[in-house]
Amino acid sequence: MKKVYLLSPVSVREISSHFKSLEVHPEGIDIMNKKAVFYTFKIKSLSSPAANILKQEALAAGAELATAWSVIKAPDTMSDAILMGTYRQIEIISDKIASQQFGLSVVAEELRTDIKNLFHRHPVLKYRDSFLSFTDGPRLMGIVNVTPDSFSDGGKYFSTQAAVEHGIALAEQGADILDIGGESTKPGAESVDSEEETRRVLPVIKQLREKVKIPLSIDTMKADVAAQALENGADIVNDISALSFDNAMPGVVKRYRAGVVLMHMQGTPGTMQVRPEYHDVIGEILSYLEQRAHYAVQMGIDKEQIAIDPGIGFGKTIKHNLLILKGIKAFKALGFPVLVGASRKSFIGKITDTDAGERLSGSLASALWAAAHGVDIIRVHDIRETKQALLMTNHIMDSI
């Protein structure tokens, strides 16, 4: 039997399971996790002096910093940098640069916050007098479109009866949340007024509240629609405008103590796919969601009522969507539950050359990637298939 072989942990969860199998003391596991799991941070726009100081401190801690070659040659150069190290090394570096000039104190503060959120924080999503926990892996949000023009099902569940039956079926298949929407947000979609949106969703919410025990989410940007939905049994507001469309929405969320999902979107559903552009797609979306979460807290919404969603497909090209999925773990550093909704979306169809109803395999690949990188809520059409795929993945990850 081979005596030495490689362990390749990609998360604290995985390496912890190895330590536990050795019966390492719990306090020792926490100490060793900080030394065993490797993190890579991108740092934007460092001056040459800042980059050189950070490089020295990284090397002294046993970590590493990559910068542009010009940083060494030209004192006036600005450069992005990539910092690589374990939790403990990042801690040491942050302490060393906290009192330094050239903007390094800000870098130290952000590194400390990000590394703690990635390593320690186990976010929950509060709603009313309850909450969702994600310590056992991601929760599945089942999609109930009460619209005549849904991109995914073409209005198949537009009637109240069909939508209610579909919601019940998703709950029986293992959905943890049902997301009910009465206005299509597909690219180029036209808006509907509050009265029509309410007419579509309210009977569905009322009946589902009587028939299922899982939390219900109302997918809307309009405060009056949200208020009526929450009054009649909804628990969470899924707002694709991140509280920016309707100034009354924060007050509604606060009044009902609802959970709220803040999503990033460039433009509106009608315009979002007209040449979307980013200089730094991850950095720009992170900054936006951080600002909107801060706004929500300022408006009296508890931090633990907030989840964030980078908005796959909302003002993004195929490349943007792929970069978001590839870098999804960056959003965990903000300290909120992260939601991803890639199910059946057009970027999957363009890559796989399939229509909406034929995108299960691509949707599952996206869901499993998201789950493996720490996403907390996965919004999907196909609950049974996604649940089974995640169950298998979890058994692989937890096997010893």
N, C-alpha and C positions, 0 to 999 in steps of 0.2 A: 504493500500500500504506500502511495506517495505521502511523504511526511510533511511537505510544505506545498501549499497552494494559495492562490490569490483570493483575497476577499475584496470585493469592489462595492463598498457601500455608497449609495447615492443620497442617503438621507440619515438623519438622526435616528429615525424609527428603525431602519435596517441594521445599523451598527449596534444599536441598543439591544436588539434581539440576540445578536451574537454574544454580547457581554452577559446578558441574562442567562444564556445557555451555559456559560462558564461559572454561573453562580457568583458573579462579582457583586460586592456589596453595593447597595443602591447609591450611596454617596460617591463611591468610586466610579460608578457608571456615569454620573453627571460630570465628574472631573474629566474622565477619559473621552466622553463625547465631545468636549470642547477641544480636544487634541486630535480627534480622529476624523472629523468631518471638515472638508475643505470648502472654502467659499471664495468666490471671485466677484469683485466689485468693479464696476466702471465708474470712474470719477471724471467729471466734465470740467474742462477749461482750467487747468492748473497753470499758474505762472511757472517759469523756469526755476526760480528759487524755491517755490512750494514743492514742485516735483522732485527737486534734488534733495530737499530735507526729508520728504516722505520716502524717497528711495533709500536713504541712509537708515531711517528708522525701521523700514520694512526688512532690510537685510540684517539689521541688528537683532530683530525679533525672530529671525529665521524664516521670514516670509519673502515675498518678491513683489516688485513693482515694474511694470512695463510702460514705457513712455516713448514718444517720438525721439528719434536719434538727435534731432536738432536741439532738444532740451540741453544736452551736454555742451553743444557748441555755441549756442546763442542765448545770452542772458535775457533777451526780450521775448523769447518764444512762449506761446501758449500751447498747451497740449492736453489732450485727454489722456487718461492713464487707466491701467488695469491693475488692481491690487489683488494679490493672491495669498491666502493664508488660512490657518485654522481659526476657530472662534477665539481661542486663547491668544493667538498672535495678533488678531485684529484688536482685541482688548488692549494689549500692551501698546500697540501702535497708536491707538486712539488716546490713551493716557499720555503718551510722549508728545503728541502734536497738539494737545488741547490748548496749550498756552502759547503756541507758536503764532507768528504773524503770517501774512500773505494768504489769508483766508483759511488757514489750516484748522482753526478752532471750529469753523462751521463744518468742515469735512469730518472732524473728530466727533462732533455731535451727531451728525447724520449716520456715521458708521456705527456708533454706539446704539442708536435707535434701531437701525436696520438689523444689526446682528442679533439684538435681543428679541426683536419681533420674529425673526427667522428661527431662532433657537428655542426661546422660552415661551412665547405667546401661544396660547391655545384659544383662539377667538371663539366666541359664541355669537349667535344672532338672537337677540331678545325680541320678543313680540308679546304684547299684553302682559300676562302673568306667567309666561312660559319662555322657553328658549330652545334653540337647536344647537347641539354640540357636534363637533367634527373630529373628535379624538379618535373615532373608529374608522375614519375615512370620509370621503365625500358623500353628501346627500344629493339625491336625484330630484330635480324639479321637472315635473311632467307638464307638457304644454297643452293647453285647451284653448284653441283659437275659435272664438265665436264671431267669425268674420266671413263674408262671402268671397273674399279675394285673398285668402292666405296663400303664400307662395308654396307651402309644404303640402297642403291637403286640398287646395282649391275650393274651400267652403264646405267641406264634407261634414263639419260639425257646427254648421251655422244655426241650425234650429236648437231651441232650448233642450228638447228631449235628447237629441243626438249629442250635444255638448255634455249634458249631465251624465249620460251613459258612458261617454268616453272618459270623463273624469273619474267615475267610479271604477272603470276598468283599469285605468292607470294606477289608481290607489291600490287595487287588488294585486297588480303586478309588482308593486314595491316602491311606488313613488313616495318620497318623503314630503314633498310640497306639490301643490297644484297651482299653476300660473294661468290665470284666466284673463284673456285679452279680447276687447271688442273693437279694436282699431288696428288695421294692418299697418305694419311698419316696414314692409318690404321696400326696396329701392323704388322710388317714383310713386309711392302710394299717396293717395289724396287723404286729407284728414276728414274726420267726421265730427259732428258737433257733440257736445256733452250729452244732450238728450238722447240722441240715437245710440251713443256708446253705452250709456246707462241702461237703455232699454234692452240692449243685447246681453249685457253681463249680469245684471242684477238677479233675474230669475235663476240663472245658472248658479250663482253664488249662494242664493238662499237655499236651493235644493241640495247642492253639494254640502253645505254646512250641516244639513240634517242627516246626510248619508255617509260622510267620511269624517274621520277623526284627525287627519293630518292638517297642518296649516294651509290656508288658502292665500294666494298672492293675487293682487289685482295689477295687471300690466297696463298702466295708464300714466299720462303726463298731466292730467287734469285734476285739480283739487276737488271739485264737486263730485266727479265720478269716484275718486278715491274715498271721499267721505261717506258716500252712500254705500259703497262696497264694504268699507270697514264697519259701518253701522249694522250691516246685515250679515256679518260673519267672516269677512276677510281679515287676515292677520298681518299681511306684508304688502307694501307698495313697491312695485317694480317700475321705477321711473327712468325711462331711457334718456331723459333730459337732465338727470342728476339734480332735480329740484330747480332747474333754471327756466323751465317753460311757464310755470304758474307760481307766482309769488305767494299764493295761499297754501301751497303744498306743504311746506315745513310745519305750518301750524296744524294742519290736519294730521300729519304723522305724529306730532307731539301730543295732540289732544287724545288720540286713540292709543298712544304708546305702541304704535305699529313698528314692525321691522321695515327697513327701507333699503332697496338696492339702488345704488348710484352708478349709472352707466355712462361711459364716454361715447360721444357721437360727434363727428365732424359734420356740421350742417344740420339738415333736417331730413326726415325720410324721403321727402320729395327731391332733395338736392344732394344728398350725402355721397352719391356715387359719381358726381360730376367732377372728375379729376381730383380726387383727394390727394393731398400732399403733406409730407412730414419731413423735417430735417432729421429728427431722432424719434421714431415712432414710440419706442418704449418710454424714453425720457419725457416726452411731451404728454403722453397719456397718464403716466405716473403723476406728473405735476398737476394736471387737471383734476384727477381724482382726489389727490391730497387736498387741493384747494376746496373742492366741493364737500369733502368730508368735514373739513374745518368749518366751512360755512354752516353745514347741518348742525354741528355741535354748538356753534355760536347761536343758532336759532332755537336751542333748547332740546335738541334730540340727543339722547344718550349715545355715547360712542359705541356701546355694545348693541345698539339697534341698527347699526350700519353695516352693509356689505357693499363691495365694489365689483364692477364688471367692466373690463377693458373694451367691450363692445365689438366683438368679432363681427365683421360685415357691415358695420355702421360707419360709413365714410372711410373705408379701407380698401386697398387693392388686394389681390391675391398675396403679393409679397408682404404687405403690411400684416395681413391675417396670420401668415406663417411665422413672421418674426414675433408677433405677440404670443403665439402658442409656444414658440421656441424659448422665449424669455419670460414665460408666465410666472416663474417663481419670483421674479423681481417685485411683483405686485404683493406678494406675501409680506414683504418688508414694511409695508404701510401699517400692518397690524390689524387689518380687518379681514373677515371672511371674503374669499375671492370666488366670484361666480363666472363661469364660462359657458357661453351658448354658441356652439358651432354646428349643432345638429342640422343636417340636410341643407346647409347654406350653399350659396352659389359658388363660392370658391372651391368647395369640395367637388361640385358638379363640373367646374371648369378643369380641375386637375384630373378627375377620373372620367370625364366625358359621360356624365350620367344625368338623368332628370331627377327632380326632387325626390320622387318615390323610390329611386334606386340608389340612394346614397347612404345606406345603412353601414356598409363596411367603412367608408371614409369617416362617417360620424363616430363609429366605435373607435377607430384609430385616434381621432382627436380627443375623445373622452378619456381613453386610457392614458394618453400622453398627459392630459391635464391632471388626471388623478395621481399619476406617478410623480408629478411635480408640485403636489401640495394643494391643488385647487379644492375648495370646500363644497361648492355647489355646482353641479353640472346640469344645465338646462337641456332637456332632450325630448324628442318625440317618441322614441322607442325605449320605453322603460324596461320591459322584460329582457330584451337583448342586452341593454347596457348594464342592467343589474347583474346578469349572469357573467358578463365579461369582467366586471369589477370584482365580483366574488372570486373568480378564478385568479385574477391578478393579485388580490389580497392574500390568497392562500400561498401563492408563489413567494410574495414578499415576506410573509411571516414564517415561512418554513425554515426549520433548523434541523 
